[in-house]
């Protein structure tokens, strides 16, 4: 486990870099799932996200998993999944 993975696991699964991007990890995968709050933009390093337009999808399953996990954590508060 590298230092970035350790920090993400230790601090609620999120690491925020100098540019404001939130970096998330999915268990068992080495993909870097990123979210930019200023532009409300998601990105992932997996091939499914890179070639998603070919299949008419907006996000990959890794981004959907992070969104579902975050939504479950906020279950008591008002919030919506960004689609």
C-alpha positions in Angstrom: 0.0 0.0 0.0 1.5 3.3 -1.0 1.2 6.5 1.1 -1.6 8.0 -1.0 -3.8 4.9 -0.5 -3.0 4.9 3.2 -4.0 8.6 3.6 -7.2 8.1 1.6 -8.1 5.0 3.7 -7.3 6.8 7.0 -9.3 10.0 6.3 -12.8 8.8 5.3 -11.7 7.7 1.8 -11.0 11.2 0.5 -7.8 13.1 -0.3 -8.0 16.7 -1.5 -5.0 18.0 -3.5 -3.7 21.5 -4.0 -6.0 22.1 -6.9 -9.2 21.3 -5.0 -9.7 17.8 -6.6 -11.1 15.2 -4.2 -9.4 11.8 -4.8 -11.4 8.7 -4.0 -10.5 5.0 -4.0 -12.6 1.9 -4.5 -11.6 -1.2 -2.6 -9.5 -3.6 -4.6 -9.0 -1.2 -7.6 -6.0 1.0 -8.4 -8.0 3.6 -10.3 -7.9 7.3 -9.2 -11.5 8.6 -9.0 -11.5 12.4 -8.9 -14.1 15.0 -8.2 -13.8 18.8 -8.8 -16.2 20.7 -6.7 -15.7 24.0 -8.5 -16.8 22.5 -11.9 -18.9 19.6 -10.5 -16.9 17.2 -12.7 -16.0 13.6 -12.1 -13.1 11.7 -13.7 -11.7 8.2 -13.4 -8.6 6.5 -14.8 -10.4 3.2 -15.8 -10.8 2.3 -19.5 -14.6 2.3 -19.1 -14.6 6.0 -18.2 -12.2 6.9 -21.0 -14.3 5.2 -23.7 -17.7 5.7 -22.1 -19.0 8.0 -24.9 -18.9 5.1 -27.3 -21.4 3.3 -25.2 -23.6 6.3 -24.3 -22.7 6.3 -20.6 -21.9 9.4 -18.5 -19.9 7.7 -15.7 -18.2 4.4 -15.0 -19.2 2.0 -12.2 -16.3 3.2 -10.0 -17.7 6.8 -10.0 -21.3 5.4 -9.3 -19.9 3.4 -6.4 -18.3 6.4 -4.8 -21.4 8.5 -5.4 -23.6 5.8 -3.8 -21.2 5.5 -0.8 -21.2 9.2 -0.3 -25.0 9.3 -0.5 -25.3 6.5 2.1 -23.1 8.5 4.5 -25.3 11.5 4.2 -28.6 9.6 4.6 -29.8 11.8 7.4 -29.2 15.1 5.5 -30.6 16.5 2.3 -28.4 15.8 -0.6 -28.6 14.5 -4.2 -26.5 12.3 -6.4 -24.9 14.3 -9.2 -25.8 12.5 -12.4 
